[in-house]
Amino acid sequence: MHKTVREWGHVRLDQGGLTRAQGDALLAEARAHPLAHDEATNILIDRRDRLVARQMVGMVAAKGCSLEILPKVDPDEPDSKDVAAVRHRLVRMLDVALGLKLDLGRSAAIDRQKHTLLEILIRAFADKLLAEVRRGLPRQYLHCEDDLPALRGRLDVIRQFTRNAVRPDRLACRFDQLDVDTPLMRIMAAAVIYLGRFTRSLDTRHKLDELRFTLADIPQVPVNRLPWKQVRIDRTNRRWESLFRLARLLLQRDWQATHHSARAPEGLTLLFPMNDLFEKYIAALLRKALTNSGVEVVDQGGHRACLGAYTGQHLHSGDVFRTKPDIILRRDDDILAIIDTKWKKLSRNPLDPKHGVSQSDVYQLMAYARLYPTRELMLLYPELPGHHAIERPPFGIAGGAERLAIATVDTSCTEDQVIAQLKQLCGHFGITAQAGP
């Protein structure tokens, strides 16, 4: 049984939807996810007769059932009937935010076949890996030691005159050998086996079977023992970097990764906090928008602390309650602007003097104004799909000359259109970007 809902939506239990037992199984999987807190109330809420989705998108899977959660800006807006378009938009956001370099044309075709987000990502992984394998496997030099009939590399003198003292027909050799058995390829081989358990597409399964045969000489390593930290991306395997990111997305256990049981995997739970995803998406597009402008886009940086020990003198820096502004725009040592992204609906009521901005968001930006030397601050929200993105009249912060801008960006547009919106917003900071996208 599979169901699809939007953020803040719900799925009924025991009334043409999921059974109570399936609902409990999904709740258990949500509570086991590394991002769950407070009994997973940030993922799913149990309302006895229904499960209510929160601000996590992706897949929650359990034995015999799965629940797909798709993004939604306005909790009060009726769910769109075009689920495939919403799903495809989520895939594009993941692609941009995480640098996956997916084949979005192929993903769009899969969307029309009403596959889930997980199926789209597994299909994209199989397509990308198959294309790279056909171009040739990356190899690296491995240090080897062996007793050979002819000298290869260098002679190991100590071993030759100890262990091989009675074997004059054997030479103790030390040499380097190109081999495909690398940490990167062990991860790829494990991903092929693991993801093959969860795909429902016959075509995707055939591709994974072909890959399993091609990579049969790579030793199999359990998913929980894969050598992630040993992988080194350099000029020899640079074209595999996006594939490595996609494998990490599907296999590793962190905010953009999976929860899996090594003993009896029943499904693959893959969740993304929309607040984090929106922030990374905007940061990635800002880097493109500000190419050749000399401006550096720093996400989750700063790290200046609010408080320190009281001395009665001017406190230059603190050491507790560190801050991490979502996005800092910086040129050399000068902070040009700070942008905080919020995945929530912003009021369009022109008579609302607060523009729908919450008090806690304002307090956060006021703290940044105190800690960071900049006069430009912005709260950036997603615009409702189909509405023109606008910038509200800015606020001034009492006791200073800082400007707090309130703006929206329409993420339902193409990436080039979003980049154009961001360029326009950056113009208010006095930042000039290149003319192209």
C-alpha angles and dihedrals in degrees: 000000000000128000133182124207136166127238110291089014126118142220120216123238121220094356107092091306131075124335120247090251091053090048091052090049091052091048090051091052091048091051090051093055114108091236095053120112135170093023090316093295087146088064109029134000122208111225094173094244097039146022115235119207121222133193096309119100130195133056135328111190133185137160109311096353145060137188124210117202118198128192124267127179100199116047090197096052117099114254114267116245090218096082092157091060092050091048092049090050090053090052090052091051091051090047093053097038096048100032094239097150093213126186094251094181089061091043090055090055090052090050090058088056088058096242118162126253090258092052091051092052094046090049091049091051092050092048095048095044093047091051092050094045090054089054091053138279120269114247135194135194113262123195110241136185121196143148107245136175090236131037116266120178112333131347117246096220097189095051091042094057096040114036095019097040091110094039108069089165090067128070122201102231134189115196145147119245132191109239137174091213095100131143089253094054093045088058091049093049092049091048091053092054095042098046091046088071093062109038117104095187114101092207092052091047091053090052092049090049090053090050092048090055093047092049095042092117092059110096113246117243124189113254092243091055101047115138098241094153093051094061113106118190111206139145092290094061103019093125089063094058097095090046089053089052091049092049090049089050092054100039113027124086108237138097094298095034144078141275113219140167115229092202103049115358110197098172145339118260112203118175136175126190104230093215091059094041092050091050094050091045092053092044092052093050092044088058089055093044092052098044111142092010095105090238121130119213110214118187122198091001136125099070094190113159124231102214141036139164114307113245102161089246132094108293110221097184140004134218105205134059096031119204128220112191111206095233132008121190108208137175110195104310095338119101106216098181145343120223124193116194122211124189097211140100117276119210117253093196106124090202093059106100091198094051088224093294113150121235094236091057090053092050089052093054091045088057090052090050089056097045104038126056100238136107095202120083129163139188108206122197134177114260120230109265112267094019124111112254110240139180115233121221106283125246128227119222115237113247095024147050098248120131119221109200122198114206143158134211126203107233091183088075126086119276092254090054092048090049089052090052091050092049089054092050092048088054088070088062091054092253117143117201131191118281097242126076 
